[in-house]
Amino acid sequence: MNKSDLATRLARQTRLSKAAAADQLDRLVHEIVFNLRQGQPERLPGLGSFSPGQKWKFRFDAEVRRGRKHG
């Protein structure tokens, strides 16, 4: 799934235009990157978390790893 696919799905589920949904995704990504650069971890509930450091790390929640979360 790429950004366009995510924007399309978000637009459908929220009744936003595809452009507005893409803007929301951009804001989310920018916020995650900003917080990581500030040394703060960032969490995506139901999916996992990003950890700051020299190389950013993403860790899936245990339920996602076991295949129990489906969107």
Backbone bond lengths (Angstrom), bond angles and torsions (degrees), N, CA, C in turn:
res aa  C-N    CA-C-N  psi(-1)  N-CA   C-N-CA  omega(-1)  CA-C   N-CA-C  phi
1 M - - - 1.432 - - 1.526 107.82 -
2 N 1.314 116.92 133.67 1.452 120.87 179.13 1.539 110.24 -112.13
3 K 1.325 116.42 -178.20 1.462 120.88 -176.35 1.531 111.67 -59.05
4 S 1.306 117.11 -42.14 1.468 120.66 179.86 1.533 111.02 -62.14
5 D 1.319 116.66 -41.52 1.467 120.64 177.90 1.532 110.57 -63.74
6 L 1.332 115.93 -43.97 1.464 119.71 178.76 1.523 111.23 -63.11
7 A 1.332 116.79 -43.05 1.466 120.63 179.67 1.523 110.99 -62.87
8 T 1.317 116.86 -40.97 1.463 120.74 178.93 1.524 110.68 -62.90
9 R 1.316 115.94 -45.42 1.469 120.07 -179.80 1.534 111.66 -65.95
10 L 1.330 116.10 -43.74 1.457 120.68 177.67 1.533 110.69 -61.90
11 A 1.315 116.96 -42.10 1.465 121.12 179.04 1.527 110.72 -60.82
12 R 1.309 116.58 -44.31 1.467 120.59 179.30 1.526 111.83 -62.25
13 Q 1.326 116.01 -44.50 1.459 120.07 -174.82 1.527 113.03 -75.64
14 T 1.326 117.69 -25.23 1.460 120.57 -176.47 1.520 113.52 -109.80
15 R 1.320 115.94 -4.89 1.464 122.43 -178.09 1.524 112.67 62.44
16 L 1.324 115.43 30.28 1.459 122.10 171.72 1.523 107.52 -91.82
17 S 1.329 116.00 163.56 1.463 118.36 171.66 1.529 107.52 -71.15
18 K 1.311 115.65 160.48 1.460 118.93 179.33 1.533 110.29 -62.40
19 A 1.330 116.76 -37.17 1.470 120.71 179.04 1.525 110.78 -64.45
20 A 1.330 117.35 -42.86 1.466 120.69 179.20 1.522 110.57 -65.79
21 A 1.322 117.04 -38.95 1.463 120.72 178.01 1.527 110.35 -64.99
22 A 1.331 117.26 -41.32 1.471 121.04 177.96 1.529 110.11 -63.41
23 D 1.333 117.48 -38.30 1.470 120.91 176.35 1.524 111.18 -62.61
24 Q 1.329 117.18 -40.59 1.462 120.90 178.25 1.534 110.56 -63.48
25 L 1.315 117.23 -41.50 1.465 120.76 177.32 1.524 110.99 -62.74
26 D 1.338 116.20 -42.55 1.466 119.84 177.74 1.521 111.13 -60.22
27 R 1.322 117.06 -43.18 1.462 120.56 178.93 1.519 111.24 -61.93
28 L 1.323 115.84 -42.41 1.458 120.20 179.48 1.529 111.20 -61.47
29 V 1.314 116.74 -47.80 1.462 121.14 -179.67 1.525 110.20 -63.02
30 H 1.333 117.92 -43.73 1.459 120.97 179.32 1.530 111.14 -62.58
31 E 1.329 117.00 -39.01 1.464 120.35 178.96 1.529 110.96 -66.04
32 I 1.317 116.91 -41.77 1.462 120.95 178.04 1.524 110.11 -61.70
33 V 1.324 117.11 -47.90 1.465 121.13 -179.34 1.530 110.55 -63.48
34 F 1.332 117.30 -43.31 1.463 120.82 179.16 1.525 110.54 -58.91
35 N 1.329 117.14 -48.38 1.463 120.72 -179.17 1.528 111.94 -63.62
36 L 1.316 117.76 -39.64 1.464 120.49 177.64 1.525 110.56 -63.76
37 R 1.322 117.21 -39.80 1.465 120.47 178.55 1.521 111.31 -66.45
38 Q 1.331 117.08 -26.10 1.458 121.77 177.47 1.526 111.53 -84.80
39 G 1.333 116.16 0.00 1.455 120.77 178.76 1.520 113.78 84.85
40 Q 1.325 117.21 15.12 1.461 121.50 -178.73 1.527 110.05 -102.90
41 P 1.322 116.98 135.56 1.477 119.05 175.28 1.522 109.54 -70.37
42 E 1.295 116.23 157.23 1.468 121.33 179.15 1.518 108.20 -130.88
43 R 1.312 116.96 133.33 1.460 122.79 -175.78 1.519 110.84 -114.77
44 L 1.322 116.55 136.85 1.460 123.18 172.44 1.527 106.44 -112.49
45 P 1.336 117.45 99.34 1.463 120.96 -175.37 1.535 112.27 -53.07
46 G 1.312 114.46 133.88 1.459 120.50 179.54 1.510 114.11 81.50
47 L 1.333 117.00 -2.43 1.457 120.03 -179.24 1.520 111.45 -125.39
48 G 1.321 116.65 -57.55 1.456 119.31 -179.28 1.507 111.07 166.45
49 S 1.340 115.77 -158.80 1.453 119.61 -177.49 1.518 111.27 -145.64
50 F 1.329 115.28 152.89 1.449 123.69 174.82 1.512 107.64 -102.46
51 S 1.325 116.59 139.56 1.460 121.52 178.18 1.515 108.97 -116.68
52 P 1.347 116.97 134.33 1.459 119.43 178.81 1.522 111.22 -74.09
53 G 1.276 116.11 162.61 1.453 122.63 178.12 1.516 108.88 157.33
54 Q 1.311 116.37 -173.33 1.458 119.55 179.22 1.530 109.93 -59.80
55 K 1.322 115.78 -40.75 1.466 121.58 172.71 1.521 106.57 -120.34
56 W 1.323 116.17 121.24 1.462 119.34 -179.33 1.518 109.48 -64.61
57 K 1.319 115.43 143.49 1.462 120.90 -179.85 1.519 108.98 -120.70
58 F 1.315 115.85 143.55 1.455 120.77 173.45 1.512 107.62 -116.87
59 R 1.306 115.92 133.47 1.463 121.04 179.81 1.524 108.57 -125.77
60 F 1.334 115.86 122.18 1.457 120.47 177.51 1.524 110.18 -72.14
61 D 1.333 115.96 145.23 1.459 120.21 172.39 1.523 108.88 -61.57
62 A 1.318 116.83 153.42 1.468 121.91 -177.59 1.522 111.58 -57.80
63 E 1.331 117.95 -38.88 1.469 120.56 -178.45 1.520 111.34 -65.97
64 V 1.307 117.34 -35.19 1.466 120.95 178.48 1.524 109.53 -69.49
65 R 1.343 116.50 -41.55 1.468 119.82 179.38 1.518 111.44 -60.45
66 R 1.330 116.07 -35.08 1.476 119.71 -179.25 1.520 111.99 -85.05
67 G 1.333 117.38 0.04 1.456 120.96 177.35 1.521 114.09 79.64
68 R 1.317 117.22 22.68 1.462 119.85 -177.06 1.518 113.35 -93.57
69 K 1.313 118.91 -12.94 1.464 121.83 178.11 1.512 108.94 -103.04
70 H 1.285 115.94 126.83 1.466 120.99 177.50 1.509 108.22 -133.46
71 G 1.363 116.31 135.33 1.458 121.03 -178.56 1.420 110.87 -100.98
